[in-house]
Amino acid sequence: MAGENFQQLYRNLPLELGIDKDTCGVFRYQVECTGNAVNKGGTTKPRSLFLGMGVFCMEKNKVGDKMAKKNKQFVEKITAMEEDFAQWYTDVVKQADLVDYGPVRGSMIIRPYGYAIWENIRDILDAKIKETGHENMYFPLFIPESMLQKEKDHIEGFAPEVAWVTHGGDEELQERLVVRPTSEVLFAEHYGKIIHSYRDLPKLYNQWSNVVRWEKTTRPFLRSLEFLWQEGHTCHATDEDAAEETRQMLDVYASLFEDYMAIPVLKGRKTAKEKFAGAKYTLTIESLMHDGKALQAGTSHHLGTGFAEAFDIRFSDEAGELQPVHQTSWGFTTRSIGAMIMVHGDNRGLVIPPKIASKQVMIVPVAQHKEGVLDKAYQLKTRLSDIARVDIDASDKSPGWKFNEYEMKGIPIRLEIGPKDIEQGHAVLVRRDTGEKIFAAMEDLETKILELLEDIQINLFEKAKNHREDKTSIAKTMTEFKNSLENNPGFIKAMWCGEQTCEEKIKEETSATSRCIPFEQEKVSDTCVYCSKPAQQQVYWAKAY
């Protein structure tokens, strides 16, 4: 071969094999920078050529080993959940760029990737809230101490978690201010001013805000000093209307968790001990994490007339008589992201359900230096953005690094496109939930991606549901109760006499708490699991976050 063609071939060879610029230089030096490699007549000196090839091959192997080592280290940054679930969780939220720690102990910075997930959840829920006739508004962050004390049960429930403001600048305030832990009293004060007649009802308001609760034990998303949430507060003319509202909003939360976050939930009522401070009763949805602990996913409270009496929220009914309003409140927080992580995540990082993923498809060009590869990748991004949330990583990082990065971040589908794929008229689709690779024809990509997104969503829900069923036990005695907690931690179905003493004793002896009295009752025995007296209700119990 001619010397010029020979040199051109070996300039391109490293790139053909996917080797980086620095390693390419090692072999190019052998070919281009030594006068011995190519003769004037176009023939090669075998010894020089083999030397060049040998150096190149050794360097290629070094790079392969180095990349494999980097990929292994990338995964090793996550502690195996079987080894230490709490550390696994912390590793995932950090390595996946969801959060960073704030300057105050127990506070967190929600990074763009984490906030984008919250935005998707928020937007879905906000649409559902508006569909049910509610309006958004906003209240101040600070609450005067005297206002908070108007509802005795309420303040007693929140007192240990309250953050107080005592100074404004250098001056001590005449009255302490509470940094909003929740806004029942603010809404009640406002409602007392604007509600006068039955014609003013119902009042259906919602607020998106932050709240502060001085938690002693904190963990990103699950418990932090400050978190984001929505809180709905409504007023109704009758107890029945308030009860209907309370159940309706619980069902909204359940739909968000099951239909969008792919997390199955139990719906039920809290015991008197576990209900919201100041509420008549509390409804809850409960989810089960991978480690067998429960997480309260959302609550809806029937407040009765307690706040109405304390804040004098009355209306003139159709007969002209003054009546107290019946109120509800309900809330949903960034804690939901923690639930998603602990239900769907694995030892490689996040697994995000497609419906709430900020990026549903990540395009990774392979051998992107090759002519036409990046152009094709960007064409696919434009084309597929009509059906999904699509992004592309055209950085100079290696494909292996990118594969690990987007597995870590839980993006539902990875689309790989390289020269051979273009030549053969297909793209490679990789599912995050199963790791399965699918070769999809270019003309069928839209159909295939939509099918995969739907299938991933269903698979994640079914997998979580099966896990919950496997982790649900029945206990008729405390011996069975304790054995279940020890050998198969999860939900325990057991009967209860209704006495708070038994509930407290169970917690004292096992650390398990009552999670809910399910709407759909199953009589698993005739007697209370603790005291053996006649049972009143079936209750789900579990250790919980």
C-alpha positions in Angstrom: 0.0 0.0 0.0 1.1 3.6 -0.5 2.7 5.3 2.5 0.0 7.9 2.5 -2.8 5.3 2.6 -1.0 3.3 5.3 -0.7 6.4 7.5 -4.4 7.3 7.0 -5.5 3.8 7.9 -3.6 3.8 11.2 -4.7 7.3 12.0 -8.3 6.1 11.9 -7.8 2.6 13.4 -7.8 3.8 17.1 -10.9 5.8 16.5 -12.5 2.8 14.7 -11.9 0.8 17.9 -13.3 3.5 20.1 -10.0 4.5 21.8 -9.6 8.0 23.2 -7.4 10.7 21.9 -4.5 10.2 24.3 -4.2 6.5 23.5 -4.6 7.2 19.8 -1.5 9.3 20.1 0.6 6.4 21.4 0.1 4.4 18.2 0.2 7.4 15.9 3.6 8.1 17.3 4.8 4.7 16.2 3.4 5.2 12.7 3.8 8.9 12.0 6.8 10.1 14.1 9.4 7.4 13.4 11.0 7.4 10.1 11.3 3.6 10.3 7.6 2.8 10.1 6.9 3.6 6.5 9.4 3.4 3.6 9.5 5.9 0.8 8.3 3.2 -1.5 5.2 2.6 0.5 6.3 -0.7 2.1 6.6 -1.1 5.8 9.3 -2.4 8.0 7.7 -5.4 9.9 9.7 -4.9 13.1 8.6 -1.2 13.4 5.0 -2.0 12.4 4.7 -4.8 15.0 6.3 -2.6 17.6 3.7 0.0 16.9 0.9 -2.4 16.9 2.1 -4.0 20.1 2.4 -0.7 21.9 -1.1 0.2 20.7 -2.7 -3.1 21.7 -1.1 -2.9 25.2 -2.4 0.7 25.6 -5.8 -0.4 24.3 -6.0 -3.1 26.9 -4.9 -0.7 29.6 -7.7 1.7 28.6 -10.2 -1.2 28.6 -9.1 -2.2 32.1 -9.1 1.3 33.3 -12.6 1.9 32.0 -13.9 -1.4 33.6 -12.3 -0.3 36.8 -14.0 3.1 36.6 -17.3 1.5 35.9 -16.9 -0.9 38.9 -15.9 2.0 41.1 -19.0 3.9 39.9 -21.2 1.1 41.2 -19.2 0.5 44.3 -20.0 4.1 45.4 -23.4 2.7 46.3 -23.5 0.4 49.4 -25.5 -2.7 48.7 -29.0 -2.4 50.2 -28.7 -5.9 51.6 -25.6 -4.8 53.5 -26.9 -1.5 54.9 -30.2 -0.2 53.6 -29.9 3.2 55.3 -26.5 3.8 53.8 -27.7 2.6 50.4 -30.4 5.2 50.5 -28.0 8.0 51.4 -25.6 6.9 48.7 -28.3 6.9 46.1 -29.7 10.3 46.8 -26.2 11.7 46.8 -24.7 9.9 43.8 -27.8 10.4 41.7 -27.5 14.2 42.2 -30.9 14.5 43.9 -29.8 16.4 47.0 -26.9 17.9 48.9 -26.7 18.7 52.5 -27.6 22.3 53.6 -25.5 24.5 55.9 -27.9 23.8 58.9 -27.9 20.3 60.3 -31.0 18.4 59.0 -31.6 20.8 56.0 -31.1 19.8 52.4 -30.5 21.3 49.0 -32.7 19.8 46.4 -30.6 19.8 43.2 -32.0 20.3 39.7 -32.4 16.6 39.0 -34.3 16.0 42.2 -36.3 19.2 41.9 -37.4 18.2 38.3 -38.9 15.0 39.7 -40.7 17.0 42.3 -42.0 19.4 39.6 -43.5 16.5 37.7 -45.2 15.1 40.8 -46.4 18.6 41.8 -47.8 19.4 38.3 -49.7 16.1 38.2 -51.2 16.6 41.7 -51.9 20.3 41.1 -54.0 19.4 38.0 -55.9 16.9 40.1 -56.5 19.4 42.9 -57.9 21.9 40.4 -60.0 19.3 38.7 -61.8 18.8 42.0 -62.7 22.4 42.3 -59.9 23.8 44.5 -58.0 27.1 44.1 -54.4 27.9 44.9 -53.4 30.7 47.2 -50.5 31.6 49.5 -50.2 32.4 53.2 -47.4 34.0 55.2 -44.5 32.0 56.6 -44.8 33.4 60.2 -47.6 32.7 62.7 -48.0 34.7 66.0 -47.7 32.5 69.1 -51.1 33.7 70.4 -52.8 32.5 67.1 -51.2 29.1 67.3 -52.4 28.7 70.9 -56.1 29.1 70.1 -56.4 25.4 69.3 -55.0 23.6 72.3 -54.7 20.1 70.9 -53.1 21.4 67.7 -50.3 23.3 69.5 -49.6 20.4 71.9 -49.1 18.1 68.9 -46.6 20.4 67.2 -44.8 22.1 70.1 -41.8 19.8 70.1 -41.1 20.5 66.4 -41.7 24.3 66.3 -39.0 26.7 65.3 -39.4 30.1 67.0 -38.4 33.6 65.9 -37.6 35.8 68.8 -35.8 38.8 67.3 -36.3 41.1 64.3 -32.8 42.5 63.6 -31.4 43.5 66.9 -34.7 44.0 68.6 -36.5 41.4 70.7 -40.0 40.8 69.4 -42.9 41.6 71.8 -44.5 38.3 70.7 -42.7 35.2 69.5 -43.4 34.0 65.9 -43.7 30.4 64.8 -42.1 29.5 61.5 -44.9 27.7 59.7 -45.0 23.9 60.6 -48.5 23.7 59.0 -51.1 26.3 58.2 -54.4 25.2 59.8 -54.5 28.3 62.1 -53.7 30.7 59.3 -56.5 29.4 57.1 -58.9 29.3 60.0 -58.1 33.0 60.9 -58.7 34.0 57.2 -61.9 31.9 56.8 -63.3 33.6 59.9 -63.1 36.9 58.1 -64.6 35.9 54.7 -67.3 33.3 55.5 -70.6 34.7 56.7 -73.4 32.8 54.8 -74.1 29.3 53.5 -73.8 30.9 50.1 -70.0 31.3 50.8 -69.6 27.6 51.1 -67.8 25.4 50.3 -64.4 27.1 50.4 -61.9 24.9 48.7 -58.3 26.3 49.0 -54.9 24.8 48.5 -51.4 26.1 49.1 -48.0 25.1 47.7 -45.3 26.1 50.2 -42.4 25.1 52.4 -42.8 24.2 56.1 -40.3 23.9 59.0 -40.4 21.2 61.6 -37.4 20.8 64.0 -36.9 17.1 63.6 -34.4 15.4 65.9 -33.5 12.6 63.4 -33.3 13.6 59.8 -32.8 12.0 56.4 -33.0 13.6 52.9 -36.6 13.7 51.7 -37.9 11.5 54.5 -37.4 13.8 57.5 -35.8 17.2 57.2 -36.0 20.6 59.0 -37.7 22.1 56.0 -39.6 20.4 53.2 -41.9 21.3 50.3 -45.5 20.3 50.2 -49.1 21.2 49.4 -51.7 21.6 52.0 -55.4 21.8 51.2 -57.8 23.5 53.6 -61.6 23.5 53.1 -64.8 24.6 54.8 -68.2 22.9 54.4 -71.7 23.4 55.6 -72.2 19.9 56.9 -70.2 17.1 58.5 -71.2 14.8 55.6 -69.8 17.2 53.0 -66.5 17.4 55.0 -66.3 13.7 55.3 -66.8 13.3 51.5 -64.1 15.9 50.9 -61.7 14.0 53.2 -62.2 10.7 51.4 -62.1 12.3 47.9 -58.6 13.9 48.6 -57.3 10.6 50.0 -58.3 8.9 46.8 -56.5 11.7 44.8 -53.3 10.9 46.7 -53.8 7.2 46.2 -54.2 7.7 42.5 -51.1 9.7 42.3 -49.1 7.1 44.1 -50.5 4.1 42.2 -51.1 5.4 38.7 -48.1 7.7 38.4 -45.5 6.7 41.0 -46.2 3.0 40.6 -46.4 2.5 44.3 -49.3 0.4 45.7 -50.9 1.8 48.9 -53.2 0.7 51.7 -56.0 3.1 52.4 -57.5 3.4 55.8 -58.1 5.4 59.0 -55.5 6.2 61.7 -56.2 5.2 65.2 -57.0 8.0 67.7 -53.4 7.8 69.0 -52.0 8.3 65.5 -54.4 10.9 64.1 -53.4 14.5 63.3 -53.4 16.8 66.3 -56.7 18.6 66.5 -58.5 16.4 63.9 -61.7 14.5 64.4 -60.1 11.7 62.4 -57.3 11.1 59.9 -57.4 9.0 56.7 -54.1 7.7 55.4 -52.4 5.9 52.5 -49.5 3.6 53.6 -46.8 2.2 51.4 -44.1 -0.5 52.1 -40.5 0.1 51.3 -38.0 -2.4 50.1 -36.6 -3.0 53.6 -40.0 -3.9 55.0 -40.6 -0.6 56.8 -43.8 1.4 56.1 -44.0 5.0 55.0 -47.0 7.2 55.5 -47.5 8.4 51.9 -50.3 11.0 52.4 -52.9 12.0 54.9 -56.4 13.6 54.8 -57.9 15.0 58.0 -61.5 15.6 58.9 -61.1 18.5 61.4 -64.7 18.6 62.5 -65.7 22.0 64.1 -62.7 22.3 66.5 -60.9 25.1 64.6 -64.2 26.7 63.7 -65.1 27.0 67.4 -61.6 28.3 68.3 -61.5 30.9 65.5 -65.3 31.7 65.4 -65.8 30.5 61.8 -69.6 30.6 61.5 -72.1 31.0 58.8 -75.8 31.8 58.6 -77.7 28.8 57.3 -80.8 28.8 55.2 -82.9 29.2 58.3 -80.9 32.2 59.4 -79.2 30.4 62.3 -75.5 30.6 62.9 -73.6 27.3 62.5 -69.9 26.4 62.7 -68.2 25.3 59.5 -66.9 21.8 59.2 -63.3 21.7 58.0 -60.7 19.4 56.3 -57.0 19.6 55.7 -54.8 17.3 53.6 -51.1 17.3 52.7 -48.6 15.7 50.3 -44.8 16.3 50.5 -41.4 15.8 49.0 -41.3 12.7 51.2 -43.0 11.0 48.2 -39.6 11.1 46.4 -38.1 9.2 49.3 -40.8 6.6 48.9 -40.1 6.3 45.2 -36.4 5.7 45.8 -37.0 3.0 48.5 -39.7 1.1 46.6 -38.1 1.0 43.1 -34.4 1.6 43.6 -31.8 -1.2 43.3 -28.0 -1.6 43.9 -27.2 0.4 40.7 -29.2 3.4 41.8 -32.6 5.0 41.1 -35.3 3.4 39.1 -37.9 6.1 38.1 -41.4 5.3 36.9 -41.8 6.8 33.4 -44.8 9.0 34.2 -42.9 11.1 36.8 -39.4 10.9 35.2 -38.1 14.3 34.1 -36.2 12.4 31.3 -37.9 9.3 29.9 -35.4 8.5 27.2 -31.6 9.3 27.2 -29.9 9.1 23.8 -26.3 8.0 24.1 -24.3 8.3 20.8 -21.7 5.6 20.4 -18.5 6.4 18.4 -19.9 9.9 18.1 -16.7 11.1 16.3 -17.9 9.1 13.3 -19.5 11.1 10.5 -23.2 11.2 10.8 -23.6 9.7 14.3 -24.2 13.0 16.2 -26.4 14.3 13.4 -28.6 11.2 13.6 -28.7 11.3 17.4 -30.0 14.9 17.3 -32.5 14.1 14.6 -33.8 11.3 16.8 -34.1 13.7 19.8 -36.1 16.2 17.8 -38.3 13.4 16.4 -38.9 11.5 19.6 -39.5 14.7 21.7 -43.1 14.7 20.2 -43.9 11.5 22.2 -41.6 11.5 25.3 -39.3 13.6 27.4 -36.0 13.0 25.6 -32.4 14.2 26.2 -29.1 13.5 24.6 -25.6 13.3 26.1 -23.1 14.4 23.4 -20.3 15.1 25.9 -16.8 13.6 25.4 -17.3 11.1 28.2 -17.0 7.5 27.3 -20.2 5.5 26.4 -19.5 3.2 29.4 -19.4 6.2 31.7 -22.7 7.4 30.3 -24.4 4.0 30.6 -23.5 3.9 34.3 -24.5 7.5 34.9 -28.0 7.1 33.5 -28.5 3.8 35.1 -27.6 5.5 38.4 -30.1 8.3 37.6 -32.9 5.8 36.9 -33.8 7.0 33.4 -36.4 4.5 32.1 -35.0 4.0 28.6 -31.5 4.4 27.2 -31.3 4.7 23.4 -27.9 3.8 21.9 -27.0 4.8 18.4 -23.8 4.1 16.6 -22.4 3.7 13.1 -23.4 0.1 12.8 -26.9 0.8 14.1 -27.3 3.6 11.5 -26.0 1.3 8.8 -28.5 -1.5 9.8 -31.4 0.9 10.3 -32.1 0.3 14.0 -31.4 1.7 17.4 -30.7 -0.1 20.7 -33.2 0.5 23.5 -32.2 -0.6 27.0 -34.8 -0.8 29.8 -33.7 0.5 33.2 -36.1 -1.8 35.2 -34.9 -5.1 33.7 -31.7 -4.3 31.8 -33.2 -5.9 28.6 -31.8 -4.7 25.3 -34.2 -4.3 22.3 -33.2 -3.7 18.7 -35.9 -1.4 17.3 -36.2 -0.5 13.6 -35.8 3.3 13.1 -39.3 3.5 11.6 -40.8 1.8 14.6 -39.1 3.8 17.3 -42.1 5.9 18.4 -44.4 2.9 18.7 -41.7 0.8 20.5 -40.8 3.5 23.0 -44.4 4.2 23.9 -44.9 0.5 24.4 -41.8 0.2 26.6 -42.7 3.2 28.7 -46.1 1.8 29.4 -44.7 -1.7 30.1 -42.1 -0.3 32.5 -44.7 1.6 34.4 -46.9 -1.5 34.8 -43.9 -3.7 35.7 -42.7 -1.4 38.4 -46.2 -1.3 40.0 -46.6 -5.1 39.8 -43.2 -5.7 41.2 -43.9 -3.4 44.1 -47.3 -5.0 44.7 -45.8 -8.5 44.7 -43.1 -7.4 47.2 -45.8 -5.9 49.5 -47.8 -9.1 49.3 -44.7 -11.2 50.1 -43.9 -8.9 53.0 -47.4 -9.1 54.5 -48.1 -11.5 57.3 -51.0 -12.5 59.6 -50.5 -12.7 63.3 -53.0 -14.0 65.8 -50.8 -13.9 68.9 -47.9 -11.7 70.0 -45.5 -14.6 69.4 -46.5 -14.8 65.8 -46.4 -11.0 65.6 -42.8 -10.9 66.9 -41.7 -13.8 64.7 -43.1 -12.0 61.6 -41.2 -8.8 62.4 -38.0 -10.8 62.9 -38.2 -13.2 59.9 -40.3 -11.3 57.4 -40.4 -7.6 58.2 -43.3 -5.8 56.6 -47.0 -5.3 57.1 -48.7 -7.4 59.8 -52.4 -8.0 59.7 -53.7 -8.4 63.2 -56.9 -7.9 65.2 -57.2 -5.1 67.9 -59.5 -4.5 70.8 -59.5 -0.8 70.2 -57.8 0.0 73.5 -54.9 2.5 73.3 -53.1 0.7 76.1 -52.6 -2.4 73.8 -51.5 -0.2 70.9 -48.9 1.5 73.2 -47.7 -1.9 74.6 -47.2 -3.3 71.1 -45.0 -0.3 70.1 -43.1 -0.6 73.4 -42.3 -4.3 72.9 -41.7 -4.4 69.2 -41.2 -0.8 67.9 -44.1 -1.5 65.4 -46.9 1.1 65.2 -50.4 0.9 63.9 -50.3 2.1 60.3 -54.0 2.1 59.5 -57.4 0.6 60.1 -58.1 -0.5 56.5 -61.4 0.4 54.8 -61.6 -3.2 53.6 -61.6 -5.2 56.8 -60.4 -8.9 57.0 -61.3 -10.7 60.2 -58.1 -12.8 60.8 -59.1 -13.9 64.3 -61.7 -13.2 67.0 -59.4 -11.7 69.6 -57.0 -8.8 70.1 -53.4 -9.8 69.2 -52.1 -8.4 72.4 -54.6 -8.8 75.2 -56.8 -11.6 73.7 -60.0 -9.7 74.5 -62.7 -9.6 71.8 -61.4 -7.8 68.8 -63.1 -4.7 67.3 -61.0 -4.1 64.1 -58.3 -5.4 61.9 -55.2 -3.2 61.8 -52.1 -3.1 59.7 -48.9 -2.8 61.8 -45.3 -2.2 60.8 -42.1 -0.6 61.8 -42.1 2.7 60.0 -40.1 5.7 58.8 
